[in-house]
Structure formats: C-alpha cells, structure tokens
Amino acid sequence: MEENSPKHVSTKIFYRPIEVAVRWCGLDEFESKILREASSSVYQPEKHVVPACIQEKLDILWDAILHGELIYGYYGITTPSGACIEPSLVTIRHVDLKSWFVKFYPLEKPNFLFTTLERKSSHNNDIDLVNALIAENNALKTLYKNAKDHSKKLELEVQALRRDNTKLTNLVHQHKKPSARNERAYLQLIGTLVNLFLAKTPSGKPYSPFTSQASIISALMAHNRNKAGFSQRTLEEKFAEARRSIDDSG
C-alpha cells in the first residue's frame, strides 16, 4: 500500500509555484522556513532569500506557465491559458503538475508527485535502456569483427591475385620470339609441305587435291576463321618466305 502512494506526507491537491520549487529541490524539511522568508515575494523572491536551486526551478515553472506548457489556476481552480492572475495567487493542480513532469521532465520523479512504484518503474526503464545499449554495442562489435575478418580474407585474396599476376608477367617476359635458326627451320618445313601438296607421284598422280598455293590458302582460311595469323595476306607472305627459305637452302 505504501508503494502505491506518494511518500511525502503533505501531498496537496494544488501548490503554489514556490512550493513546487522547494519540493522539486528536495528541501521539504525546510519548506516552512523558506516560505516564511520568501513570503514577501513568492512570485520572484530575491536571490539572497532562497537557495539557487529553488530560484532555478521557479524560473522553469514560470517559463512553462507563460508559454502555455503548464496548466495553472487560481486557488486550485483551473483558468483558461493566458488568463491574467495575480502571481501570488497562481496555483498548479497536482495532476496537471504530474502530467507536465511526465511530458517535459520524464527522468525526474519528485517524491511528492510520484509513488515509490512509479519511481522504481522509471529506474527499471533506465536499466532496460542500459541493457539495450549494451546489447546494441555487442552487436556492433560482432559486426565490426565480421567486417574485419572479411576484410582480412579479401586482403589475402588480393595478395594471391598479385602473386598470380607476377607469375603471369614473368611468363610473358620469358616467352621469347623464336631464334633466327628456328624461324628458318619452320619456314623450310612450311615450304616443303606446300611443295609436297602441289607435287605428283612418279606415275603422275597428285599427292593432294590442292592444285595451287591459292587453293591451300583458301582451305586454311576456311578452317581457321577469325583466328589471328590466318588472313590471306599473312599466309601469302609466310608462303613466299617459305619458298625463299627452300631456295636459299638449295
């Protein structure tokens, strides 16, 4: 039963702004003394009369009243917003004050407004928030670790590709053009084959169906379409070099 009611023994139906400020600052036990000393001007006491905390809370309360954020009234009777009332007569209902705290100061739960259970609930919400932040932080750590591992894997793959590229580059550099001697041997082989294709047996029978160098070139082009080195011009040049190579060697 105790947890369901405000702990402060003198909870009221309505309060004057300075009473709210005193209780908001937790100076309940000095309330009577402070109110007596500030009785000459409960609207805006002089700074040397009340503690700085009370002055600060009063400024907040009057600002909320003047801007229509906090409902106020006259001796507990709510008045329309903007109604002109003598400041010393302004009061704020308990329920309106509590609603204002919930909306504008949700993290503050003054004892005279909120029950022990309500304050504990707020504390539990804070714990839930902390736990949620911890869980989010752990999730972010996991994402970071996964991203770091993936980055490391990609880095290893890049290194492997660089090694492969180096090997291929070395192979390209090692692939040299045939020597003059080898080139001459290739040309002589080509020339000999061309002569053989165009030659006849001692009995006069052709060794192949080709009757001319042009027919050989035409067949090579037909069987090697779109391949480098098999254009008519290239083949004619190579065949001409092959014939010269045979003539030179003869």
C-alpha positions in Angstrom: 0.0 0.0 0.0 2.9 2.3 0.8 4.4 1.8 -2.6 1.2 3.0 -4.3 1.0 6.4 -2.7 3.4 9.4 -2.8 6.0 9.1 0.0 5.7 12.8 1.0 3.2 13.1 3.9 1.9 16.5 2.9 0.9 15.9 -0.7 -1.6 18.5 -1.7 -4.3 18.9 -4.4 -2.7 22.0 -5.7 0.5 24.0 -5.0 1.9 27.5 -5.4 5.0 27.6 -7.7 7.4 28.2 -4.8 6.1 25.2 -3.0 6.7 23.1 -6.1 10.2 24.5 -6.4 11.0 23.7 -2.8 9.9 20.1 -3.1 11.4 19.7 -6.5 14.8 20.7 -4.9 14.2 18.1 -2.2 14.2 20.8 0.6 10.9 19.6 2.0 12.0 19.7 5.6 12.9 23.4 5.2 9.7 24.3 3.4 8.1 26.3 6.2 11.2 28.4 6.9 11.8 29.1 3.2 8.2 30.1 2.6 8.2 32.5 5.6 11.4 34.2 4.4 10.1 34.4 0.8 6.5 35.4 1.8 7.1 39.0 0.7 7.5 37.9 -2.9 6.5 34.3 -3.6 6.4 35.1 -7.3 10.1 36.0 -7.7 12.0 36.0 -4.4 15.2 37.9 -4.2 18.3 35.7 -4.8 19.6 36.0 -1.2 16.3 34.9 0.2 16.1 31.4 -1.3 18.7 28.8 -2.4 19.9 28.9 -6.0 18.1 25.6 -6.8 14.7 27.0 -5.8 15.3 30.1 -7.9 16.2 27.9 -10.9 13.1 25.8 -10.5 10.9 28.8 -10.2 12.3 30.2 -13.4 11.5 26.9 -15.2 7.9 26.8 -13.8 7.1 30.4 -14.6 8.5 30.0 -18.1 6.3 26.9 -18.6 3.2 28.8 -17.3 3.9 31.8 -19.5 4.3 29.6 -22.6 1.2 27.6 -22.1 3.0 24.3 -21.3 1.9 24.1 -17.7 -1.8 24.4 -16.8 -2.4 26.8 -13.8 -5.3 28.3 -11.9 -6.5 30.4 -9.1 -6.6 28.7 -5.7 -6.9 25.3 -7.3 -9.5 26.3 -9.9 -8.1 25.9 -13.4 -8.3 29.0 -15.6 -8.0 29.4 -19.3 -4.5 29.6 -20.7 -3.3 33.2 -20.8 -5.7 34.4 -18.1 -4.3 37.3 -16.1 -3.9 36.3 -12.4 -2.0 38.0 -9.6 1.3 36.0 -9.4 1.0 35.4 -5.7 -2.4 33.7 -6.2 -1.3 31.4 -9.0 -1.7 27.7 -8.2 -0.9 24.4 -10.0 -3.0 21.3 -9.6 -1.3 18.1 -8.5 -2.5 16.1 -11.6 -1.5 18.9 -14.0 1.9 19.2 -12.5 2.5 15.5 -12.6 1.4 15.4 -16.3 3.8 18.3 -17.0 6.7 16.4 -15.4 5.9 13.2 -17.4 6.0 15.1 -20.7 8.8 17.6 -20.2 11.0 16.1 -17.4 10.4 12.3 -17.8 13.7 11.4 -16.0 12.7 13.3 -12.8 10.3 11.8 -10.3 9.9 14.1 -7.3 8.7 12.2 -4.2 5.7 14.4 -3.6 4.3 13.6 -7.1 5.3 10.0 -7.9 4.8 6.8 -5.9 7.7 4.6 -5.0 6.4 2.1 -7.5 6.4 4.7 -10.3 10.0 5.7 -9.4 11.1 2.1 -9.4 9.4 1.6 -12.8 11.4 4.6 -14.1 14.6 3.1 -12.7 13.7 -0.3 -14.4 13.2 1.6 -17.6 16.7 3.1 -17.3 18.1 -0.4 -16.7 16.3 -1.7 -19.7 17.7 1.2 -21.7 21.2 0.4 -20.5 20.8 -3.3 -21.3 19.5 -2.4 -24.8 22.5 -0.1 -25.3 24.9 -2.9 -24.1 23.2 -5.4 -26.5 23.5 -2.9 -29.4 27.1 -2.3 -28.5 27.8 -6.1 -28.5 26.0 -6.4 -31.9 28.1 -3.6 -33.3 31.3 -5.3 -32.0 30.2 -8.5 -33.7 29.6 -6.7 -37.0 32.9 -5.0 -36.7 34.7 -8.3 -36.1 32.9 -9.9 -39.1 33.8 -7.0 -41.3 37.4 -7.1 -40.1 37.6 -10.9 -40.8 36.0 -10.4 -44.3 38.5 -7.5 -45.0 41.4 -9.8 -44.0 40.1 -12.6 -46.3 39.8 -10.1 -49.2 43.3 -8.9 -48.4 44.7 -12.4 -48.6 42.8 -12.9 -51.9 44.3 -9.7 -53.3 47.8 -10.9 -52.3 47.2 -14.2 -54.0 46.0 -12.4 -57.2 49.1 -10.2 -57.1 51.3 -13.3 -56.9 49.5 -14.9 -59.8 49.8 -11.7 -61.8 53.6 -11.6 -61.1 53.9 -15.2 -62.3 51.9 -14.4 -65.5 54.0 -11.3 -66.1 57.2 -13.4 -65.7 55.8 -16.0 -68.1 55.1 -13.3 -70.7 58.6 -11.9 -70.3 60.1 -15.4 -70.6 58.1 -16.1 -73.8 60.7 -15.0 -76.4 60.5 -14.8 -80.1 61.9 -17.9 -81.9 65.5 -17.6 -82.9 66.5 -17.0 -86.5 67.6 -20.6 -86.8 64.3 -21.9 -85.5 62.4 -19.5 -87.7 64.3 -20.7 -90.8 63.5 -24.3 -89.9 59.8 -23.6 -89.5 59.7 -21.8 -92.9 61.6 -24.7 -94.6 59.1 -27.1 -93.1 56.1 -25.0 -94.4 57.7 -24.6 -97.8 58.4 -28.4 -98.1 54.8 -29.2 -97.1 53.4 -26.7 -99.7 55.6 -28.2 -102.4 54.5 -31.7 -101.4 50.8 -30.8 -101.6 51.3 -29.5 -105.1 53.6 -32.3 -106.3 52.7 -35.5 -108.1 53.8 -39.1 -107.8 56.2 -40.6 -110.4 53.1 -42.0 -112.1 51.7 -38.5 -112.4 49.1 -38.8 -109.6 48.7 -35.7 -107.3 49.7 -36.1 -103.7 46.8 -33.9 -102.6 43.6 -32.4 -104.0 45.2 -28.9 -104.0 46.2 -27.7 -107.4 47.7 -24.3 -106.4 49.1 -22.3 -103.5 45.9 -20.2 -103.6 43.8 -23.3 -103.0 45.8 -24.2 -99.9 45.5 -20.7 -98.6 41.8 -20.7 -99.2 41.4 -24.0 -97.3 43.4 -22.8 -94.4 41.3 -19.6 -94.2 38.1 -21.6 -94.3 39.1 -23.9 -91.4 40.5 -21.1 -89.3 38.1 -18.3 -89.5 38.6 -15.3 -87.1 42.0 -16.7 -85.9 45.0 -14.5 -85.7 47.7 -15.2 -88.4 45.3 -16.8 -90.9 44.5 -13.8 -93.1 45.1 -14.2 -96.8 47.9 -11.5 -96.8 49.7 -13.1 -93.8 49.6 -16.6 -95.3 50.8 -15.4 -98.7 53.7 -13.6 -97.1 54.6 -16.7 -95.0 54.4 -19.0 -98.0 56.6 -16.6 -100.0 59.2 -16.6 -97.2 59.0 -20.4 -97.0 59.7 -20.7 -100.8 62.7 -18.3 -100.5 64.0 -20.3 -97.5 63.9 -23.5 -99.5 65.6 -21.8 -102.5 68.3 -20.4 -100.3 69.0 -23.7 -98.7 69.1 -25.5 -102.0 
